[in-house]
């Protein structure tokens, strides 16, 4: 091949490659995606200070012995000495709520399990964030507040030991159908708040009594290579959301498996008629969820139910095995909400509903206000989707919200029982190359 043709080939290759990279490097509002989102590096605990192996510091290898105090003493010792890594070796260690301090980290070795107590009295009552409110509630098994640079890594397991809590919840719900999620006292598995540059990677998070992992006011958060599971049978794990993002900015969720009896990734931020005025609340901005696999879940991606503002959200390159919904926008009439610039692309598998938008009135409370609040959802894009589903467009019209600037492109939907897409429900609705049940729309 002549030098001229080699040069032309290289020019063509570089041009195409550059175009592809540029296309991938934009958020839905066309702002550039920072290079931070492409910097994927495993946690190197050898760079994080002294390692504190808990069994070398008074913690017994006894899976039936509650060791909250002994484990907390190891964390406190590391913090007092300038930080370090709390190493949980192979074996099962039973604990109540633990609190990590600045410059401390958690490492779970292969075969290690940090297991939560199934007695709620072993979890501290603290000022915390739950269901869009800041109030006194039970701490999680693992808690970390104001811990910039915090990491959890390894190949071990955080086990919430949730069966007893789940059974108690469903018994209470049978006795009192109006009981809320918080009426049955349950801890979360992992809670990280008010922190920057956090990375949780490699571990298993299973059987949470309540939300599995909850991140509040975190910035530059990476969740990588996680296995997150809570059962939907034979005993359902109620409200066991895999990942709750609560007023967070710059989040990457990558190469994770999620199968839970509630929403997989839920974007939260506050609720109530003045939620947008409360400084404890906030929006979620610049969130990328990619290269993940979903088992059973209520929804792969949900805005709500406690949500104020979500912008620049990407769900891409996803395999869905059994989701009840692919994208769910929960519209609260008691909360002002704004959902914008959300892209769902390169999806395959099965979801009962591709797009689900309806009023959400669970535990509705206008707090004495007379007028409902409205939600605005716009610039919602769904493209390159190859899906089996029952309902393509499960959307209800309502004066409570406005929908505009939706785009459906390159969709192949099979076996839909309800194939209709109601274009008239959305102002400025673009549909291009969409095939449902082998029929072009």
ZIWODA-V791674 format. One record per residue. RES is the residue in one letter. SS is DSSP state (~ for helix, > for strand, _ for the rest). OMEGA is omega in radians with two decimals (* if undefined). NEAR is the number of other C-alpha atoms within 8 Angstrom. Layout:
res;ss;omega;near
RES;SS;OMEGA;NEAR
RES;SS;OMEGA;NEAR
This chain:
res;ss;omega;near
X;_;-3.10;4
X;_;3.12;5
X;~;3.14;6
X;~;-3.12;6
X;~;3.07;8
X;~;-3.14;9
X;~;3.11;8
X;~;3.14;8
X;~;-3.14;8
X;~;3.11;8
X;~;3.14;8
X;~;-3.10;8
X;~;-3.11;8
X;~;3.14;8
X;~;-3.14;8
X;~;-3.14;8
X;~;-3.14;8
X;~;3.11;8
X;~;3.14;8
X;~;-3.14;8
X;~;3.14;8
X;~;3.14;8
X;~;-3.12;7
X;~;-3.01;6
X;_;3.11;9
X;>;2.97;11
X;_;-3.12;12
X;_;3.11;11
X;_;3.11;7
X;_;3.01;6
X;_;-3.08;7
X;>;3.04;7
X;_;-3.11;8
X;_;3.12;6
X;~;3.10;6
X;~;-3.09;5
X;~;-3.13;8
X;~;-3.14;5
X;_;-3.07;6
X;_;-3.13;5
X;_;3.09;4
X;_;3.10;5
X;_;3.08;8
X;_;-3.06;6
X;~;3.12;8
X;~;3.12;6
X;~;-3.01;5
X;_;3.09;10
X;_;-3.09;9
X;_;3.12;9
X;>;-3.11;8
X;>;3.11;12
X;>;-2.93;10
X;~;-3.14;13
X;~;3.04;10
X;~;-3.05;7
X;_;2.98;8
X;_;3.11;7
X;_;-3.04;10
X;_;3.01;6
X;_;-3.12;8
X;_;-3.02;7
X;_;-3.14;9
X;_;-3.07;6
X;_;3.09;7
X;>;-3.01;10
X;_;-3.13;12
X;~;-3.06;11
X;~;-3.12;6
X;~;3.14;9
X;~;3.11;12
X;~;3.11;10
X;~;3.08;8
X;~;3.11;12
X;~;-3.12;13
X;~;3.12;10
X;~;3.11;8
X;~;-3.14;15
X;~;-3.13;13
X;~;-3.12;7
X;_;3.06;6
X;_;3.09;7
X;_;-3.13;14
X;>;-3.04;14
X;>;3.05;15
X;>;-3.06;15
X;>;3.06;12
X;>;-3.10;14
X;_;3.11;12
X;_;-3.09;9
X;>;-3.13;9
X;>;-3.07;11
X;>;-3.04;14
X;>;-3.06;14
X;>;2.88;15
X;_;-3.01;12
X;_;3.11;14
X;>;-3.05;12
X;>;3.12;9
X;>;-3.05;13
X;_;3.10;12
X;_;3.11;10
X;_;2.98;12
X;>;-3.08;14
X;>;3.12;13
X;>;3.08;11
X;>;3.14;12
X;>;-3.14;16
X;_;3.06;12
X;_;-3.11;9
X;_;3.13;10
X;>;3.07;14
X;>;2.95;14
X;>;-2.95;12
X;>;-3.13;12
X;>;3.04;14
X;_;3.06;12
X;_;3.05;8
X;_;-3.04;6
X;~;-3.14;9
X;~;3.10;5
X;~;3.12;9
X;_;-3.05;13
X;_;2.96;8
X;>;-3.05;8
X;>;2.95;8
X;>;-3.03;8
X;>;-3.09;10
X;>;3.13;10
X;>;3.11;8
X;_;3.06;6
X;_;-3.14;13
X;>;3.00;9
X;>;-3.01;9
X;>;3.10;8
X;>;3.11;8
X;>;-3.06;10
X;>;3.06;12
X;_;3.06;14
X;_;3.01;13
X;_;3.10;15
X;>;-3.10;11
X;>;3.09;13
X;>;-3.12;12
X;>;3.13;10
X;_;-3.07;9
X;_;3.14;13
X;_;3.14;10
X;_;-3.09;10
X;_;3.07;14
X;>;2.87;11
X;>;-3.09;12
X;>;3.13;12
X;>;-3.12;11
X;_;-3.12;12
X;_;-2.93;12
X;>;2.82;13
X;>;-3.07;13
X;>;-3.11;14
X;_;3.06;15
X;_;-2.88;12
X;_;-2.96;12
X;~;-3.11;10
X;~;3.11;8
X;~;-3.12;12
X;~;-3.14;13
X;~;3.13;9
X;~;3.14;9
X;~;-3.08;10
X;~;3.06;8
X;~;3.11;8
X;~;3.14;11
X;~;3.09;10
X;~;3.12;7
X;~;-3.11;6
X;_;-3.09;7
X;_;-3.12;7
X;_;-3.11;5
X;_;-3.12;9
X;_;3.12;7
X;_;-3.09;6
X;_;3.14;6
X;_;3.02;6
X;_;-2.98;11
X;_;-3.07;8
X;_;3.06;10
X;_;2.93;14
X;_;3.14;16
X;_;-3.09;18
X;>;3.12;11
X;>;3.11;14
X;>;-3.03;12
X;>;3.00;11
X;_;-3.03;10
X;_;3.08;15
X;>;3.03;11
X;>;-3.13;11
X;>;3.06;14
X;>;3.04;13
X;>;-2.99;12
X;>;2.91;15
X;_;-2.95;11
X;_;3.03;16
X;>;3.04;13
X;>;-2.98;15
X;>;2.93;13
X;_;3.14;14
X;_;3.06;17
X;_;-3.08;18
X;_;3.10;14
X;_;-3.09;15
X;_;3.09;17
X;>;-3.02;12
X;>;-3.11;13
X;>;-3.06;13
X;>;-3.14;13
X;_;3.05;12
X;_;-3.14;15
X;>;-3.06;12
X;>;-3.08;11
X;>;3.08;13
X;>;3.08;13
X;>;-2.92;13
X;>;2.95;13
X;_;-3.12;11
X;_;2.99;14
X;>;-3.06;12
X;>;-3.02;14
X;>;2.91;12
X;_;-2.94;12
X;_;2.95;12
X;_;3.07;10
X;_;-0.09;5
X;_;3.01;5
X;_;-3.13;9
X;_;3.05;9
X;_;-3.00;17
X;_;3.08;10
X;_;-3.08;10
X;_;-3.12;15
X;_;-3.14;16
X;_;-3.08;16
X;>;3.04;12
X;>;3.08;13
X;>;-2.97;14
X;>;-3.14;16
X;_;-3.10;13
X;_;-3.13;15
X;>;-3.14;13
X;>;-3.09;10
X;>;3.03;13
X;>;3.04;14
X;>;-2.95;12
X;>;3.04;12
X;_;3.14;11
X;_;2.97;14
X;>;-3.12;12
X;>;3.06;15
X;>;-3.04;14
X;_;3.12;19
X;_;3.01;16
X;_;-3.11;12
X;>;3.11;16
X;>;3.04;17
X;>;-3.14;13
X;>;3.11;13
X;>;-3.06;15
X;>;-3.13;17
X;_;3.11;16
X;_;3.10;16
X;_;-3.13;13
X;_;-3.02;11
X;_;3.11;12
X;_;-3.08;9
X;~;-3.12;12
X;~;3.12;9
X;~;-3.06;6
X;_;-3.12;7
X;_;3.06;5
X;_;-3.10;7
X;_;3.10;13
X;_;-3.14;14
X;_;3.02;14
X;>;-3.03;16
X;>;3.05;11
X;>;-3.13;11
X;>;3.09;13
X;>;3.07;11
X;>;-3.02;11
X;>;3.02;13
X;_;-3.13;11
X;_;3.06;13
X;>;-3.11;12
X;>;2.91;16
X;>;3.11;12
X;>;3.00;13
X;>;3.08;17
X;_;3.09;12
X;>;3.08;15
X;>;3.11;14
X;>;-3.11;13
X;>;2.91;15
X;>;-3.09;13
X;_;0.09;11
X;_;3.07;10
X;_;-3.03;12
X;_;-3.12;16
X;_;-3.08;17
X;>;3.05;12
X;>;-3.10;14
X;>;-3.14;12
X;>;-3.13;14
X;>;3.14;14
X;>;2.98;14
X;>;-3.02;12
X;>;3.10;13
X;>;-3.02;10
X;>;2.99;13
X;>;-3.10;11
X;>;-3.10;14
X;>;-3.08;11
X;>;3.09;12
X;>;3.03;16
X;>;3.10;11
X;>;3.02;15
X;>;3.09;14
X;>;-3.09;12
X;>;3.03;12
X;>;3.13;10
X;>;-3.03;12
X;>;-3.10;14
X;>;3.10;16
X;_;3.11;14
X;_;-3.06;12
X;_;3.02;16
X;_;-3.05;15
X;>;3.12;13
X;>;3.12;10
X;>;-3.06;13
X;>;3.07;13
X;>;3.10;13
X;>;3.14;13
X;>;3.07;14
X;>;-3.01;12
X;>;3.08;13
X;>;-3.07;11
X;>;3.03;14
X;>;3.08;10
X;>;-3.10;11
X;>;2.97;11
X;>;3.14;16
X;>;3.11;13
X;>;3.07;14
X;>;3.11;13
X;>;-3.07;13
X;>;3.13;13
X;>;3.14;11
X;>;3.05;10
X;>;3.13;11
X;>;-3.01;9
X;_;3.12;7
X;_;3.14;4
X;_;3.12;5
X;_;-3.13;8
X;_;3.09;7
X;_;3.08;10
X;_;3.08;6
X;_;3.11;5
X;_;-3.10;7
X;_;-3.04;5
X;_;3.05;4
X;_;3.07;11
X;_;-3.06;12
X;_;3.12;12
X;>;3.09;15
X;>;3.09;11
X;>;-3.09;12
X;>;-3.07;11
X;>;3.07;11
X;>;-3.08;12
X;>;3.05;13
X;>;-3.04;11
X;>;3.11;13
X;>;-3.09;11
X;>;3.12;13
X;>;-2.86;11
X;>;2.84;13
X;>;3.11;12
X;_;3.11;15
X;_;-3.12;12
X;>;3.12;13
X;>;-2.96;14
X;>;-3.09;13
X;>;-3.02;10
X;>;3.06;8
X;_;3.01;7
X;_;3.13;6
X;_;3.02;7
X;_;-3.09;5
X;_;-3.09;11
X;>;3.06;10
X;>;-3.14;11
X;>;-3.13;11
X;>;3.04;11
X;>;3.03;12
X;>;3.08;14
X;>;3.00;13
X;>;-3.10;12
X;>;3.06;12
X;>;3.11;11
X;>;3.00;14
X;>;-3.06;11
X;>;-3.11;15
X;>;2.99;10
X;_;-3.14;8
X;_;3.06;13
X;_;3.08;7
X;>;-3.00;8
X;_;-3.00;11
X;_;2.97;6
X;_;-3.06;6
X;_;-3.10;7
X;~;-3.06;7
X;~;3.13;5
X;~;-3.01;7
X;_;3.04;12
X;>;-3.11;10
X;>;-3.12;7
X;>;3.13;10
X;>;3.11;8
X;>;-3.06;9
X;>;3.10;8
X;>;3.12;9
X;>;-3.13;12
X;>;3.12;12
X;>;-3.12;13
X;_;3.09;9
X;_;3.09;7
X;>;3.11;6
X;>;3.09;7
X;_;*;7
